[in-house]
Amino acid sequence: MDLLYNIFIDPFAQMAATPDFLLQVLWEGFVTGTLYALIALGYVLIFKASGVFNFAQGIMVVFAALSLVGFYEAGVPAYLALIMALGVMGVMAIGVERLVLRHMVNQPEIILFMATIGLSYFLIGAGELIFGGETKSMITQELGLPTGSTVVDVAGGIVILQHIDVAAAVIAAILVAALAFFFSKTRIGRALRAVADDHQAALSVGISLNQIWAVVWFAAGIVALATGIMWGARSDVSFALQIVALKALPVLILGGFTSIPGAIIGGLIIGVGEKIFEVYWGGLLGGGVEGWFAYVIALIFLLFRPQGLFGEKIIERI
């Protein structure tokens, strides 16, 4: 009886008793979910262009952030360092297209997936060689990002809003809107969808596969840099961020691998859900809920709705 009370009644009683604390938990989950969604957007971009899960997106987040910090530590002004970091991601996009993807046109998806695994470990090695393996601090103030916090009176209590969290949510919203416009309204966006459907057919109607892949990988690099800055501002920059980036996989399973709205909704479900369960059910479940909650939700979706909330329905003909 006590177990049933602890599972079904006590957590909700705590929520009702301290609504301000619940709002604080929801806000922190919302911000975390927004950053998960940002990471997932990078995966969606690559998947739309090549039909493969880009295993290297996590280390791209780290590499982009380390490039920015590395240029600044070398004496480059912050905003120029930001532009140079974008240039690094552009060079990476062209290099991936010229050296890897160009030789794999119309190859099976597993081949492309293995190529991204190889790229991931190459970037890890290159990053450690160039920047070292130590943790670095993000240049938050130098980039003009807000610091500090605001205390808001809510429901007879207080909710603390970190300014960097608010900035992260705003930047994520701007990126999402820009990407949605890019995919739906531009010629390159429409060509990208054609490439995702069939490489050979896209080539036959005059779509430059090489150009599309370079543009998409650069766009994914921009998303990676924005994500790296936001995550780095909250928890410093280290190679451990690539583990956090793998949380995007459950996000994609929830939302669908080809859906930008799905990445957003999936990120928010994971972010808010894991925070709530960690705070209110964590003690009962032994703690560490944030480490495995996302993957359990993903497993449930794989069992009952493998295409995700916004993914295309899987139709099998026998």
C-alpha positions as CSV (number, residue, x, y, z in Angstrom):
1,M,0.0,0.0,0.0
2,D,2.8,2.4,0.9
3,L,4.4,1.6,-2.5
4,L,1.2,2.5,-4.4
5,Y,1.0,5.7,-2.3
6,N,4.6,6.7,-3.1
7,I,4.1,6.1,-6.8
8,F,0.6,7.5,-7.5
9,I,-0.3,9.9,-4.8
10,D,2.7,11.4,-3.0
11,P,4.4,13.0,-6.0
12,F,1.2,14.7,-7.1
13,A,0.5,15.8,-3.6
14,Q,4.0,17.4,-3.6
15,M,3.3,19.2,-6.9
16,A,0.0,20.6,-5.5
17,A,1.6,21.7,-2.2
18,T,4.5,23.6,-3.9
19,P,3.3,24.9,-7.2
20,D,6.2,27.4,-7.4
21,F,8.8,24.5,-7.2
22,L,6.8,22.6,-9.8
23,L,7.0,25.6,-12.2
24,Q,10.8,25.8,-11.5
25,V,11.2,22.1,-12.4
26,L,9.0,22.6,-15.6
27,W,11.1,25.6,-16.6
28,E,14.4,23.8,-16.2
29,G,13.0,20.8,-18.1
30,F,11.7,23.2,-20.9
31,V,15.2,24.7,-21.3
32,T,16.9,21.3,-21.3
33,G,14.3,20.0,-23.8
34,T,14.9,23.0,-26.0
35,L,18.6,22.3,-26.2
36,Y,17.9,18.6,-26.9
37,A,15.7,19.8,-29.7
38,L,18.5,21.9,-31.1
39,I,20.8,18.9,-31.2
40,A,18.1,16.8,-32.8
41,L,17.7,19.5,-35.5
42,G,21.2,18.8,-36.7
43,Y,20.4,15.1,-37.0
44,V,17.2,15.9,-38.9
45,L,19.1,18.0,-41.4
46,I,21.5,15.3,-42.3
47,F,18.8,12.6,-42.3
48,K,16.7,14.6,-44.7
49,A,19.6,14.9,-47.1
50,S,21.1,11.4,-47.0
51,G,18.5,9.2,-45.2
52,V,21.1,8.2,-42.6
53,F,21.5,8.9,-38.9
54,N,24.7,11.1,-38.5
55,F,26.6,9.6,-35.6
56,A,29.1,12.5,-35.8
57,Q,26.6,15.3,-34.9
58,G,27.4,15.0,-31.2
59,I,31.2,15.6,-31.7
60,M,30.4,18.3,-34.3
61,V,28.7,20.2,-31.4
62,V,31.9,19.8,-29.3
63,F,34.2,20.6,-32.2
64,A,32.4,23.8,-33.1
65,A,32.4,25.0,-29.5
66,L,36.1,24.2,-29.0
67,S,36.9,26.0,-32.3
68,L,35.2,29.1,-31.0
69,V,36.9,29.0,-27.6
70,G,40.3,28.0,-29.2
71,F,40.3,31.0,-31.6
72,Y,39.4,33.4,-28.7
73,E,42.2,31.9,-26.5
74,A,44.6,32.5,-29.4
75,G,43.9,36.2,-29.2
76,V,41.1,36.6,-31.8
77,P,38.3,38.9,-30.7
78,A,35.1,37.1,-29.7
79,Y,32.9,38.0,-32.6
80,L,35.6,37.4,-35.1
81,A,36.3,34.1,-33.4
82,L,32.6,33.3,-33.9
83,I,32.8,34.0,-37.7
84,M,36.0,31.9,-37.9
85,A,34.3,29.0,-36.1
86,L,31.5,29.2,-38.7
87,G,34.2,29.1,-41.3
88,V,35.6,26.0,-39.7
89,M,32.2,24.3,-40.0
90,G,31.9,25.4,-43.6
91,V,35.3,23.9,-44.4
92,M,34.3,20.7,-42.6
93,A,31.1,20.6,-44.7
94,I,33.0,20.9,-47.9
95,G,35.6,18.4,-46.8
96,V,33.0,15.8,-45.8
97,E,31.2,16.2,-49.2
98,R,34.4,16.0,-51.2
99,L,36.3,13.3,-49.3
100,V,33.5,11.1,-48.0
101,L,30.0,11.6,-49.4
102,R,30.9,12.2,-53.1
103,H,32.3,8.6,-53.2
104,M,29.1,7.1,-51.7
105,V,26.3,8.3,-53.9
106,N,23.5,5.8,-54.1
107,Q,25.2,3.5,-51.6
108,P,23.2,1.6,-49.0
109,E,22.3,3.6,-45.9
110,I,24.4,1.4,-43.6
111,I,27.5,2.4,-45.6
112,L,26.8,6.1,-45.0
113,F,26.1,5.5,-41.3
114,M,29.4,3.7,-40.9
115,A,31.1,6.6,-42.6
116,T,29.6,9.0,-40.0
117,I,31.0,6.8,-37.2
118,G,34.4,7.0,-38.8
119,L,34.0,10.8,-39.1
120,S,33.0,11.0,-35.4
121,Y,36.2,9.3,-34.2
122,F,38.3,11.3,-36.6
123,L,36.9,14.5,-35.2
124,I,37.5,13.3,-31.6
125,G,41.1,12.6,-32.4
126,A,41.6,15.9,-34.3
127,G,39.9,17.8,-31.5
128,E,42.1,16.4,-28.7
129,L,45.2,17.0,-30.9
130,I,44.3,20.6,-31.7
131,F,42.5,21.8,-28.5
132,G,43.7,19.3,-25.8
133,G,41.4,17.2,-23.7
134,E,40.8,19.6,-20.8
135,T,37.5,21.3,-20.1
136,K,37.2,24.9,-21.3
137,S,34.9,27.7,-20.3
138,M,32.5,29.2,-22.9
139,I,33.1,32.9,-23.6
140,T,29.6,33.8,-22.6
141,Q,30.1,37.5,-21.7
142,E,32.5,38.2,-24.5
143,L,29.8,37.1,-27.0
144,G,27.3,39.4,-25.4
145,L,25.2,36.6,-24.0
146,P,23.2,37.5,-20.8
147,T,24.3,36.3,-17.4
148,G,22.7,36.5,-14.0
149,S,19.1,35.7,-13.2
150,T,15.7,37.1,-12.5
151,V,13.4,36.1,-9.6
152,V,9.7,35.9,-10.5
153,D,7.0,35.7,-7.9
154,V,4.6,32.9,-8.8
155,A,1.9,31.1,-6.8
156,G,3.0,32.5,-3.5
157,G,6.6,31.5,-4.1
158,I,9.5,32.3,-6.5
159,V,10.8,30.9,-9.8
160,I,14.4,31.7,-10.8
161,L,14.9,32.3,-14.5
162,Q,18.6,32.2,-15.6
163,H,19.1,34.7,-18.3
164,I,21.3,32.3,-20.4
165,D,18.4,29.8,-20.3
166,V,16.0,32.5,-21.7
167,A,18.5,33.3,-24.4
168,A,18.9,29.6,-25.3
169,A,15.1,29.3,-25.7
170,V,15.0,32.4,-27.9
171,I,17.9,31.4,-30.1
172,A,16.5,27.9,-30.5
173,A,13.1,29.4,-31.6
174,I,14.8,31.6,-34.2
175,L,16.8,28.7,-35.6
176,V,13.7,26.5,-35.8
177,A,11.8,29.2,-37.6
178,A,14.7,29.8,-40.0
179,L,15.1,26.1,-40.8
180,A,11.3,25.6,-41.2
181,F,11.3,28.4,-43.8
182,F,14.4,27.0,-45.5
183,F,12.9,23.6,-45.9
184,S,9.4,24.7,-47.1
185,K,10.0,27.9,-49.1
186,T,13.4,27.7,-50.7
187,R,14.5,25.9,-53.9
188,I,17.3,24.2,-52.0
189,G,14.9,23.0,-49.4
190,R,12.7,21.4,-51.9
191,A,15.7,19.9,-53.7
192,L,16.9,18.5,-50.3
193,R,13.6,16.6,-49.9
194,A,14.0,15.2,-53.4
195,V,17.6,14.0,-52.6
196,A,16.4,12.3,-49.4
197,D,13.7,10.4,-51.3
198,D,16.1,9.0,-54.1
199,H,19.6,10.0,-54.8
200,Q,19.6,8.7,-58.4
201,A,16.3,10.2,-59.3
202,A,17.4,13.6,-57.9
203,L,20.5,13.4,-60.1
204,S,18.5,12.5,-63.2
205,V,16.5,15.7,-62.9
206,G,19.5,18.0,-62.6
207,I,19.8,18.4,-58.8
208,S,23.4,18.8,-57.7
209,L,23.8,16.2,-55.0
210,N,27.2,17.4,-54.1
211,Q,26.0,21.0,-53.6
212,I,23.0,19.9,-51.6
213,W,25.1,17.8,-49.2
214,A,27.6,20.6,-48.7
215,V,24.8,23.1,-47.9
216,V,23.1,20.7,-45.5
217,W,26.2,19.7,-43.6
218,F,27.1,23.4,-43.3
219,A,23.6,24.1,-41.9
220,A,24.1,21.2,-39.5
221,G,27.4,22.8,-38.5
222,I,25.7,26.1,-37.8
223,V,23.2,24.3,-35.6
224,A,26.0,22.5,-33.9
225,L,27.8,25.7,-33.1
226,A,24.7,27.3,-31.7
227,T,24.1,24.2,-29.6
228,G,27.7,24.1,-28.4
229,I,27.6,27.7,-27.3
230,M,24.4,27.2,-25.3
231,W,25.4,24.0,-23.7
232,G,28.9,25.3,-23.0
233,A,27.5,28.4,-21.4
234,R,25.5,26.2,-19.0
235,S,28.1,23.4,-18.3
236,D,31.4,24.4,-19.9
237,V,32.9,22.8,-23.1
238,S,34.3,19.3,-23.0
239,F,34.2,16.0,-24.9
240,A,31.6,14.8,-22.4
241,L,29.0,16.9,-24.3
242,Q,29.0,14.3,-27.1
243,I,27.3,11.9,-24.7
244,V,24.7,14.5,-23.9
245,A,24.2,14.9,-27.7
246,L,23.2,11.2,-28.0
247,K,20.0,12.2,-26.1
248,A,18.9,13.4,-29.5
249,L,18.4,9.8,-30.6
250,P,15.4,9.2,-28.2
251,V,14.1,12.7,-29.2
252,L,14.2,11.6,-32.9
253,I,12.5,8.4,-32.1
254,L,9.7,10.3,-30.4
255,G,9.3,13.0,-33.0
256,G,10.2,11.2,-36.2
257,F,13.6,11.3,-38.0
258,T,12.4,13.6,-40.8
259,S,10.2,16.1,-38.8
260,I,11.4,19.5,-37.5
261,P,8.2,19.9,-35.4
262,G,8.8,16.4,-34.2
263,A,12.3,17.3,-33.0
264,I,10.9,20.2,-31.0
265,I,8.0,18.3,-29.4
266,G,10.2,15.2,-28.8
267,G,12.9,17.4,-27.2
268,L,10.4,19.1,-24.9
269,I,8.8,15.7,-23.9
270,I,12.2,14.3,-23.0
271,G,13.5,17.4,-21.2
272,V,10.4,18.0,-19.1
273,G,9.7,14.4,-18.5
274,E,13.1,13.5,-17.2
275,K,13.2,16.5,-14.9
276,I,9.8,15.7,-13.4
277,F,10.6,12.1,-12.9
278,E,14.1,12.8,-11.4
279,V,12.7,15.3,-8.9
280,Y,9.4,13.6,-7.9
281,W,10.1,9.9,-8.5
282,G,13.9,9.8,-8.4
283,G,14.1,8.7,-4.8
284,L,11.7,5.8,-5.4
285,L,13.5,4.7,-8.5
286,G,17.0,4.9,-7.0
287,G,18.1,8.2,-8.5
288,G,19.9,8.8,-11.8
289,V,16.6,8.9,-13.7
290,E,17.8,11.6,-16.1
291,G,20.4,9.1,-17.4
292,W,17.9,6.4,-18.6
293,F,14.5,8.0,-18.8
294,A,14.8,9.1,-22.4
295,Y,15.8,5.7,-23.6
296,V,13.0,4.0,-21.8
297,I,10.5,6.3,-23.5
298,A,12.2,5.7,-26.8
299,L,11.9,1.9,-26.3
300,I,8.2,2.2,-25.6
301,F,7.7,4.2,-28.8
302,L,9.7,1.7,-30.8
303,L,7.3,-1.0,-29.6
304,F,4.1,0.8,-30.3
305,R,4.8,3.6,-32.8
306,P,8.2,3.1,-34.4
307,Q,7.7,6.0,-36.9
308,G,7.4,8.5,-34.1
309,L,4.7,11.1,-33.5
310,F,5.3,13.0,-36.7
311,G,7.1,10.5,-38.8
312,E,5.7,8.9,-42.0
313,K,3.7,5.8,-41.4
314,I,5.5,2.6,-42.2
315,I,3.5,0.6,-44.8
316,E,4.7,-3.0,-45.5
317,R,3.3,-5.0,-48.3
318,I,3.5,-8.8,-48.3
